[in-house]
Amino acid sequence: MPIALITGYLAGCVSFAHILARQPREARHLNKHGAGASTVYWLRGPRVAIVVLLGDFAKAVIPVVLVRWLISPEAALLTGLGVVLGHNLPLFYGFKGGRGVAPGAGVLTALTPGAAGLGLAVAAGSFVVARNTLIASATGFGANVFFAWLFGAPPELVIYAAALPLGIAAYAWIARRSVSLGERWRSTFLRS
């Protein structure tokens, strides 16, 4: 089972935000504000942010599906945890990563595809209405838990679907870096 966690961690360490950063100034900004799609949106605009979002999502889906298929569903849970840890604390970037929202969504999509698909639809609808990434991710993760339970997912998977986003939220709160709470809240609103 440790191989599943390590595999996930190494996949999570691939930072599409850092890979697509053009200048050292952008890399420093990513280290301060989080290396994820919402920060890239502010730096480079929506097109590059979508590439980062899809890359961070895919780097979670692919290893979780492979480990689930090759090893076991239980090992896939550890792989998913590893991906989020690798994204948030990447070895290759001085343990300064993103907040784990896109990889978390990818993990849950790989584990509970039907529920996660509906959760992503709820998140997209929330984002269109509120234009706020924090509200969209919270409603999407919450909807995923509800639909996983509604569709009869095993209890341990429903608990995992609830615990993973709570862990992501706790990490985001603890690792606010040097940014004030007001600035963090304002940064979750995307400009038109």
Backbone hydrogen bonds in HBPLUS format (Angstrom, degrees):
<---DONOR---> <-ACCEPTOR-->    atom                        ^
c    i                          cat <-CA-CA->   ^        H-A-AA   ^      H-
h    n   atom  resd res      DA  || num        DHA   H-A  angle D-A-AA Bond
n    s   type  num  typ     dist DA aas  dist angle  dist       angle   num
A0004-ALA N   A0001-MET O   2.96 MM   3  5.27 130.9  2.21 106.6 119.4     1
A0005-LEU N   A0001-MET O   3.38 MM   4  6.84 154.9  2.45 152.6 158.4     2
A0006-ILE N   A0002-PRO O   2.89 MM   4  6.13 166.4  1.91 157.3 161.2     3
A0007-THR N   A0003-ILE O   2.84 MM   4  5.85 158.4  1.88 142.6 149.2     4
A0008-GLY N   A0004-ALA O   3.05 MM   4  6.20 162.7  2.08 144.0 148.6     5
A0009-TYR N   A0005-LEU O   2.87 MM   4  6.10 157.7  1.92 147.0 153.8     6
A0010-LEU N   A0006-ILE O   2.91 MM   4  6.12 170.1  1.92 157.0 158.4     7
A0011-ALA N   A0007-THR O   3.04 MM   4  6.24 157.2  2.09 147.8 154.4     8
A0012-GLY N   A0008-GLY O   2.87 MM   4  6.06 156.1  1.93 149.4 156.5     9
A0013-CYS N   A0009-TYR O   2.96 MM   4  6.24 132.9  2.19 144.1 157.1    10
A0014-VAL N   A0011-ALA O   3.27 MM   3  5.78 160.8  2.31 110.9 116.4    11
A0019-ILE N   A0015-SER O   2.94 MM   4  6.20 161.5  1.97 152.1 158.1    12
A0020-LEU N   A0016-PHE O   3.03 MM   4  6.06 151.8  2.11 141.0 146.9    13
A0021-ALA N   A0018-HIS O   3.16 MM   3  5.02 153.6  2.23  97.9 106.0    14
A0026-GLU N   A0023-GLN O   3.00 MM   3  5.36 124.9  2.31 106.8 119.6    15
A0027-ALA N   A0023-GLN O   3.25 MM   4  6.70 155.0  2.31 149.3 156.3    16
A0028-ARG N   A0024-PRO O   2.95 MM   4  6.27 156.6  2.01 152.7 158.5    17
A0029-HIS N   A0025-ARG O   3.02 MM   4  6.27 153.9  2.09 144.0 151.4    18
A0030-LEU N   A0026-GLU O   2.89 MM   4  6.18 153.1  1.96 149.3 156.6    19
A0031-ASN N   A0027-ALA O   2.97 MM   4  6.25 152.2  2.05 146.0 153.4    20
A0032-LYS N   A0028-ARG O   3.05 MM   4  6.33 144.3  2.18 143.8 153.1    21
A0033-HIS N   A0029-HIS O   2.87 MM   4  6.00 167.6  1.89 157.2 160.3    22
A0034-GLY N   A0030-LEU O   2.79 MM   4  5.00 141.4  1.94 137.2 142.0    23
A0035-ALA N   A0097-GLY O   3.14 MM  62  4.94 159.1  2.19  90.9  96.4    24
A0040-VAL N   A0036-GLY O   3.07 MM   4  6.30 162.9  2.10 153.3 158.7    25
A0041-TYR N   A0037-ALA O   2.84 MM   4  6.01 143.0  1.98 143.4 153.6    26
A0043-LEU N   A0039-THR O   3.09 MM   4  6.43 145.4  2.21 143.1 153.5    27
A0044-ARG N   A0040-VAL O   2.68 MM   4  5.59 175.7  1.68 160.3 161.9    28
A0045-GLY N   A0041-TYR O   2.93 MM   4  4.43 138.6  2.11 113.8 123.5    29
A0049-ALA N   A0045-GLY O   3.18 MM   4  6.27 155.3  2.24 147.9 155.2    30
A0050-ILE N   A0046-PRO O   2.91 MM   4  6.05 150.4  2.00 148.8 154.6    31
A0051-VAL N   A0047-ARG O   3.25 MM   4  6.60 153.1  2.33 143.4 150.2    32
A0052-VAL N   A0048-VAL O   2.99 MM   4  6.32 159.9  2.03 152.1 157.2    33
A0053-LEU N   A0049-ALA O   2.83 MM   4  6.04 162.5  1.86 149.5 154.8    34
A0054-LEU N   A0050-ILE O   2.90 MM   4  6.07 167.2  1.92 151.5 154.3    35
A0055-GLY N   A0051-VAL O   2.89 MM   4  6.04 156.2  1.94 147.1 154.4    36
A0056-ASP N   A0052-VAL O   2.83 MM   4  6.00 167.3  1.85 157.9 160.9    37
A0057-PHE N   A0053-LEU O   2.93 MM   4  6.05 150.6  2.02 145.0 153.7    38
A0058-ALA N   A0054-LEU O   2.86 MM   4  5.98 164.2  1.88 147.7 152.0    39
A0059-LYS N   A0055-GLY O   2.91 MM   4  6.06 153.0  1.99 148.6 155.6    40
A0060-ALA N   A0057-PHE O   3.18 MM   3  5.55 152.1  2.26 105.9 114.3    41
A0061-VAL N   A0057-PHE O   3.13 MM   4  6.47 162.6  2.16 149.9 154.9    42
A0062-ILE N   A0058-ALA O   3.07 MM   4  5.96 170.9  2.08 155.0 156.3    43
A0064-VAL N   A0060-ALA O   3.31 MM   4  6.26 160.6  2.35 149.5 155.2    44
A0065-VAL N   A0061-VAL O   2.95 MM   4  6.04 166.6  1.97 159.8 163.5    45
A0066-LEU N   A0062-ILE O   3.01 MM   4  6.16 166.7  2.03 154.8 159.0    46
A0067-VAL N   A0063-PRO O   2.87 MM   4  5.95 167.6  1.88 150.4 154.0    47
A0068-ARG N   A0064-VAL O   2.93 MM   4  5.98 156.9  1.99 144.2 151.4    48
A0069-TRP N   A0065-VAL O   2.97 MM   4  6.10 152.4  2.04 146.0 153.4    49
A0070-LEU N   A0066-LEU O   2.74 MM   4  5.87 164.6  1.76 156.0 160.8    50
A0071-ILE N   A0067-VAL O   2.76 MM   4  5.27 156.9  1.82 138.8 145.7    51
A0072-SER N   A0067-VAL O   3.20 MM   5  6.55 131.7  2.44 142.2 152.0    52
A0076-ALA N   A0072-SER O   3.11 MM   4  6.41 144.4  2.24 142.5 152.5    53
A0077-LEU N   A0073-PRO O   3.29 MM   4  6.69 138.4  2.48 139.8 148.8    54
A0077-LEU N   A0074-GLU O   3.15 MM   3  5.32 130.9  2.40  98.2 110.3    55
A0079-THR N   A0075-ALA O   2.94 MM   4  6.28 153.6  2.01 148.6 156.9    56
A0080-GLY N   A0076-ALA O   2.92 MM   4  6.14 157.9  1.96 147.3 152.3    57
A0081-LEU N   A0077-LEU O   3.08 MM   4  6.39 158.1  2.13 145.5 151.0    58
A0082-GLY N   A0078-LEU O   2.85 MM   4  6.09 157.4  1.90 148.8 155.5    59
A0083-VAL N   A0079-THR O   2.86 MM   4  6.18 151.7  1.94 152.1 159.3    60
A0084-VAL N   A0080-GLY O   3.20 MM   4  6.49 165.5  2.22 151.9 154.2    61
A0085-LEU N   A0081-LEU O   2.96 MM   4  6.21 162.4  1.99 152.3 157.8    62
A0086-GLY N   A0082-GLY O   2.80 MM   4  5.95 159.6  1.84 150.3 156.2    63
A0087-HIS N   A0083-VAL O   2.89 MM   4  6.12 149.7  1.98 147.0 155.4    64
A0088-ASN N   A0084-VAL O   2.93 MM   4  6.11 162.0  1.97 150.8 155.4    65
A0089-LEU N   A0085-LEU O   2.76 MM   4  5.72 155.2  1.82 150.5 157.8    66
A0098-GLY N   A0087-HIS O   3.13 MM  11  5.99 141.3  2.28 133.8 134.7    67
A0097-GLY N   A0088-ASN O   3.13 MM   9  4.39 126.8  2.43 143.5 129.0    68
A0093-TYR N   A0090-PRO O   3.24 MM   3  5.54 158.0  2.29 108.8 115.3    69
A0095-PHE N   A0090-PRO O   2.80 MM   5  4.56 145.3  1.92 157.8 149.7    70
A0096-LYS N   A0093-TYR O   3.28 MM   3  5.91 153.5  2.35 115.0 121.0    71
A0104-GLY N   A0100-GLY O   2.93 MM   4  5.73 146.7  2.05 133.4 143.6    72
A0105-ALA N   A0101-VAL O   2.91 MM   4  6.17 154.2  1.98 150.5 157.2    73
A0106-GLY N   A0102-ALA O   2.94 MM   4  6.20 150.2  2.03 145.5 154.4    74
A0107-VAL N   A0103-PRO O   2.82 MM   4  6.11 156.0  1.88 153.1 158.7    75
A0108-LEU N   A0104-GLY O   3.05 MM   4  6.29 168.9  2.06 150.9 153.2    76
A0109-THR N   A0105-ALA O   2.92 MM   4  6.04 143.5  2.05 140.4 150.8    77
A0110-ALA N   A0106-GLY O   3.00 MM   4  6.24 152.5  2.08 146.7 153.1    78
A0111-LEU N   A0107-VAL O   3.04 MM   4  6.32 146.4  2.16 146.5 156.3    79
A0112-THR N   A0108-LEU O   2.77 MM   4  5.62 162.0  1.80 146.3 151.7    80
A0116-ALA N   A0112-THR O   2.76 MM   4  5.76 163.6  1.79 166.5 172.3    81
A0117-GLY N   A0113-PRO O   2.85 MM   4  5.87 151.3  1.93 143.0 150.6    82
A0118-LEU N   A0114-GLY O   3.23 MM   4  6.52 158.2  2.28 145.8 150.3    83
A0119-GLY N   A0115-ALA O   2.84 MM   4  6.09 151.7  1.92 144.2 153.6    84
A0120-LEU N   A0116-ALA O   2.71 MM   4  5.93 154.4  1.77 152.2 157.8    85
A0121-ALA N   A0117-GLY O   3.05 MM   4  6.30 147.6  2.16 137.7 146.6    86
A0122-VAL N   A0118-LEU O   2.92 MM   4  6.24 154.3  1.98 148.6 155.3    87
A0123-ALA N   A0119-GLY O   2.86 MM   4  6.14 157.3  1.91 146.6 153.3    88
A0124-ALA N   A0120-LEU O   2.84 MM   4  6.05 158.7  1.88 147.3 153.0    89
A0125-GLY N   A0121-ALA O   2.95 MM   4  6.17 160.2  1.99 146.9 152.2    90
A0126-SER N   A0122-VAL O   2.86 MM   4  6.09 158.6  1.90 151.0 157.2    91
A0127-PHE N   A0123-ALA O   2.85 MM   4  6.05 152.3  1.93 147.3 155.4    92
A0128-VAL N   A0124-ALA O   2.95 MM   4  6.20 158.4  2.00 150.0 155.3    93
A0129-VAL N   A0125-GLY O   3.10 MM   4  6.31 156.9  2.15 146.4 152.1    94
A0130-ALA N   A0126-SER O   2.78 MM   4  5.85 173.0  1.78 156.8 158.8    95
A0131-ARG N   A0127-PHE O   2.63 MM   4  4.72 144.7  1.75 130.9 140.5    96
A0190-LEU N   A0131-ARG O   3.08 MM  59  5.85 154.1  2.15 146.1 154.1    97
A0136-ALA N   A0132-ASN O   3.05 MM   4  6.20 162.0  2.08 149.0 154.8    98
A0133-THR N   A0188-THR O   2.73 MM  55  5.11 156.2  1.78 151.4 149.7    99
A0137-SER N   A0133-THR O   2.92 MM   4  6.00 162.4  1.96 144.9 149.4   100
A0138-ALA N   A0134-LEU O   3.01 MM   4  6.14 161.9  2.04 148.4 153.8   101
A0139-THR N   A0135-ILE O   2.98 MM   4  6.11 168.0  2.00 152.7 156.0   102
A0140-GLY N   A0136-ALA O   2.94 MM   4  5.96 154.1  2.01 143.6 151.7   103
A0141-PHE N   A0137-SER O   2.90 MM   4  5.98 167.5  1.91 150.4 153.6   104
A0142-GLY N   A0138-ALA O   2.98 MM   4  6.04 160.0  2.02 143.8 150.1   105
A0143-ALA N   A0139-THR O   2.88 MM   4  5.97 157.1  1.93 143.2 149.6   106
A0144-ASN N   A0140-GLY O   2.95 MM   4  6.16 149.4  2.04 143.1 151.8   107
A0145-VAL N   A0141-PHE O   3.11 MM   4  6.45 156.7  2.17 150.2 154.7   108
A0146-PHE N   A0142-GLY O   3.08 MM   4  6.37 166.6  2.10 150.9 154.3   109
A0147-PHE N   A0143-ALA O   2.85 MM   4  6.04 169.6  1.86 156.8 159.2   110
A0148-ALA N   A0144-ASN O   2.86 MM   4  5.95 153.9  1.92 147.4 155.1   111
A0149-TRP N   A0145-VAL O   3.01 MM   4  6.22 162.2  2.04 151.9 156.2   112
A0150-LEU N   A0146-PHE O   2.82 MM   4  6.05 161.1  1.86 149.6 155.9   113
A0151-PHE N   A0147-PHE O   2.83 MM   4  5.87 155.0  1.89 147.0 152.2   114
A0153-ALA N   A0148-ALA O   2.95 MM   5  5.36 165.6  1.97 166.1 161.9   115
A0152-GLY N   A0149-TRP O   3.07 MM   3  5.24 159.0  2.11 107.3 113.0   116
A0157-LEU N   A0154-PRO O   2.88 MM   3  5.34 130.3  2.13 112.4 126.1   117
A0158-VAL N   A0154-PRO O   3.10 MM   4  6.49 151.6  2.18 152.8 161.6   118
A0159-ILE N   A0155-PRO O   2.90 MM   4  6.16 161.6  1.93 154.1 159.0   119
A0160-TYR N   A0156-GLU O   2.96 MM   4  6.07 155.0  2.03 135.9 143.2   120
A0161-ALA N   A0157-LEU O   2.81 MM   4  5.98 154.7  1.87 142.5 149.8   121
A0162-ALA N   A0158-VAL O   3.02 MM   4  6.30 132.5  2.25 138.7 150.8   122
A0162-ALA N   A0159-ILE O   3.12 MM   3  5.10 131.3  2.36  94.2 107.5   123
A0163-ALA N   A0159-ILE O   2.73 MM   4  5.94 159.9  1.77 153.8 160.4   124
A0164-LEU N   A0160-TYR O   2.91 MM   4  5.85 169.5  1.92 154.6 156.1   125
A0166-LEU N   A0162-ALA O   3.36 MM   4  6.48 151.6  2.45 140.9 149.0   126
A0167-GLY N   A0163-ALA O   2.83 MM   4  6.03 153.6  1.89 153.9 160.9   127
A0168-ILE N   A0164-LEU O   2.96 MM   4  6.26 152.1  2.04 147.6 155.9   128
A0169-ALA N   A0165-PRO O   2.84 MM   4  6.05 158.6  1.89 146.5 151.8   129
A0170-ALA N   A0166-LEU O   2.89 MM   4  6.10 156.1  1.95 144.9 151.7   130
A0171-TYR N   A0167-GLY O   2.90 MM   4  6.10 160.6  1.94 147.8 153.0   131
A0172-ALA N   A0168-ILE O   2.91 MM   4  6.15 163.4  1.94 150.3 155.0   132
A0173-TRP N   A0169-ALA O   2.97 MM   4  6.16 150.0  2.06 145.1 153.0   133
A0174-ILE N   A0170-ALA O   2.91 MM   4  6.12 165.2  1.93 154.2 158.0   134
A0175-ALA N   A0171-TYR O   2.76 MM   4  5.76 168.2  1.77 159.9 163.5   135
A0179-VAL N   A0176-ARG O   3.27 MM   3  5.92 164.4  2.30 134.2 136.9   136
A0184-ARG N   A0180-SER O   2.91 MM   4  6.19 156.9  1.97 152.1 159.3   137
A0185-TRP N   A0181-LEU O   2.92 MM   4  6.17 160.2  1.96 151.4 156.1   138
A0186-ARG N   A0182-GLY O   2.97 MM   4  6.19 165.0  1.99 149.8 153.9   139
A0187-SER N   A0183-GLU O   2.95 MM   4  6.10 144.5  2.08 142.7 152.4   140
A0188-THR N   A0185-TRP O   3.11 MM   3  5.47 154.1  2.18 107.6 115.5   141
A0189-PHE N   A0186-ARG O   3.21 MM   3  5.70 161.8  2.25 112.0 117.5   142
